[in-house]
Amino acid sequence: MDPKEQLDARLAPLAAGRAVVRVDGARASIILDVSGLSEAARDALAAEVESAARTVPGIEAVRE
């Protein structure tokens, strides 16, 4: 499985369809749809997604 597939699989249970992922080399760009979430929920989701993305082999940088 390539890093994009691994990242998609890792984020699916956390982001529940709210993440769009792009991988360029070792850099992951993640766009989160946080509409309808409170500020605290948005911040928590962003932190969880970034943390999970950094555990994917081959991903060295994460941009949201």
MARTI-799593 format. One line per 4 residues: number of its first residue (from 1); their letters; for each residue x, y, z of N, C-alpha, C, O. Coordinates in steps of 0.001 Angstrom, whole numbers, padded with zeros to 6 digits. Example, Ala and Ser with C-alpha at 12.3 -4.5 7.8 and 13.67 -1.06 7.14 Angstrom:
// residues 2
1	as	013190/-005690/007800/012300/-004500/007800/013200/-003300/007800/014236/-003319/008465; 012850/-002250/007080/013670/-001060/007140/012900/000030/007870/013409/001138/008039
END
This chain:
// residues 64
1	mdpk	000848/-001171/000000/000000/000000/000000/000904/001248/000000/001859/001322/000774; 000604/002214/-000857/001413/003430/-000905/001015/004373/000240/-000011/004157/000886; 001818/005417/000498/001527/006312/001624/000138/006948/001569/-000491/007112/002615; -000358/007309/000392/-001696/007912/000287/-002758/006923/000735/-003662/007280/001491
5	eqld	-002654/005690/000277/-003624/004662/000683/-003544/004407/002184/-004571/004267/002849; -002331/004348/002715/-002163/004145/004154/-002749/005314/004940/-003404/005123/005966; -002508/006508/004450/-003021/007702/005118/-004542/007737/005074/-005184/008023/006084; -005122/007450/003918/-006582/007395/003805/-007159/006387/004790/-008149/006668/005465
9	arla	-006538/005213/004871/-007023/004163/005777/-006872/004577/007245/-007750/004298/008061; -005781/005230/007574/-005526/005651/008951/-006493/006750/009388/-006913/006792/010544; -006843/007642/008450/-007695/008778/008805/-009188/008469/008730/-009989/009167/009353; -009572/007451/007990/-010995/007148/007793/-011781/007043/009103/-012834/007670/009214
13	plaa	-011321/006285/010091/-012115/006196/011324/-012112/007488/012147/-013037/007726/012924; -011094/008309/011985/-011010/009563/012747/-011831/010675/012104/-012588/011376/012775; -011667/010823/010802/-012254/011963/010104/-013646/011681/009557/-014360/012618/009200; -014046/010437/009481/-015400/010058/009045/-015844/010794/007782/-016923/011384/007740
17	grav	-014995/010749/006755/-015350/011370/005488/-015105/012864/005415/-015453/013494/004417; -014518/013443/006443/-014284/014892/006472/-012910/015284/005930/-012606/016474/005860; -012073/014320/005544/-010709/014630/005116/-010512/014357/003631/-010935/013329/003103; -009857/015311/002975/-009383/015138/001608/-007870/015171/001702/-007287/016123/002220
21	vrvd	-007241/014119/001196/-005803/013941/001377/-005087/013997/000031/-005543/013435/-000966; -003962/014686/000036/-003086/014713/-001133/-001677/014447/-000628/-001256/015025/000374; -000955/013588/-001307/000418/013281/-000916/001338/013650/-002072/001123/013243/-003214; 002364/014426/-001752/003367/014823/-002731/004717/014459/-002135/005248/015186/-001296
25	gara	005262/013350/-002564/006509/012866/-001987/006284/012476/-000540/005452/011620/-000240; 007034/013113/000361/006921/012814/001788/006014/013805/002512/005930/013787/003740; 005331/014676/001752/004473/015701/002351/003002/015364/002122/002580/015074/001002; 002243/015409/003196/000797/015187/003116/000083/016517/003329/000379/017246/004276
29	siil	-000849/016823/002447/-001718/017985/002605/-003110/017457/002893/-003636/016636/002142; -003702/017926/003972/-005001/017426/004401/-005953/018600/004555/-005663/019568/005258; -007093/018498/003886/-008146/019495/004019/-009272/018839/004802/-009782/017786/004418; -009655/019473/005906/-010736/018947/006741/-011985/019798/006580/-011922/021027/006636
33	dvsg	-013112/019142/006382/-014403/019832/006387/-014885/019827/007830/-015341/018806/008345; -014776/020976/008468/-015125/021065/009883/-016435/021818/010098/-016740/022242/011213; -017203/021981/009025/-018473/022691/009166/-019371/021952/010151/-019463/020724/010140; -020022/022726/010996/-020938/022163/011982/-020278/021707/013269/-020963/021279/014199
37	lsea	-018963/021793/013337/-018260/021393/014560/-017950/022619/015407/-017726/023709/014881; -017941/022436/016698/-017548/023522/017597/-016051/023771/017439/-015332/022949/016870; -015596/024900/017942/-014169/025214/017855/-013330/024152/018560/-012279/023753/018057; -013785/023702/019704/-013052/022663/020441/-013004/021365/019650/-011966/020705/019602
41	arda	-014115/020996/019032/-014164/019770/018233/-013273/019899/017004/-012598/018940/016629; -013259/021073/016371/-012393/021305/015205/-010935/021141/015597/-010171/020459/014914; -010553/021770/016700/-009164/021697/017152/-008769/020265/017498/-007668/019822/017168; -009658/019552/018156/-009378/018161/018536/-009236/017283/017300/-008320/016464/017220
45	laae	-010138/017449/016338/-010071/016654/015114/-008783/016944/014361/-008114/016017/013904; -008427/018210/014224/-007194/018576/013522/-005979/017958/014199/-005087/017446/013523; -005936/018001/015504/-004802/017433/016246/-004730/015919/016067/-003649/015370/015856; -005870/015244/016149/-005900/013791/015971/-005465/013393/014569/-004690/012453/014394
49	vesa	-005970/014115/013568/-005640/013803/012176/-004155/014034/011921/-003499/013200/011296; -003623/015145/012394/-002205/015415/012193/-001340/014367/012883/-000364/013886/012307; -001690/014018/014096/-000935/013012/014836/-000962/011668/014114/000071/011012/013985; -002129/011259/013647/-002252/009985/012937/-001483/010016/011622/-000860/009023/011248
53	artv	-001518/011147/010917/-000823/011252/009633/000679/011104/009811/001356/010523/008962; 001193/011618/010894/002640/011551/011133/003125/010127/011427/004330/009876/011402; 002220/009205/011701/002615/007827/011976/002688/006965/010714/003113/005811/010770; 002276/007520/009591/002293/006759/008336/003713/006739/007779/004307/007798/007575
57	pgie	004264/005557/007532/005617/005464/006972/005704/006230/005640/004833/006105/004780; 006754/007008/005496/006967/007768/004273/006450/009196/004341/006780/010009/003478; 005650/009516/005344/005142/010873/005509/006014/011595/006532/006087/011202/007696; 006674/012656/006076/007582/013405/006942/007030/014766/007355/007452/015327/008366
61	avre	006088/015301/006575/005526/016612/006877/004030/016561/006624/003561/015908/005692; 003291/017263/007471/001819/017310/007350/001407/018766/007316/001827/019572/008146; 000575/019085/006335/000049/020440/006216/-001471/020351/006209/-002049/019527/005501; -002115/021205/007003/-003578/021229/007046/-004077/022516/006466/-005287/022739/006406
END
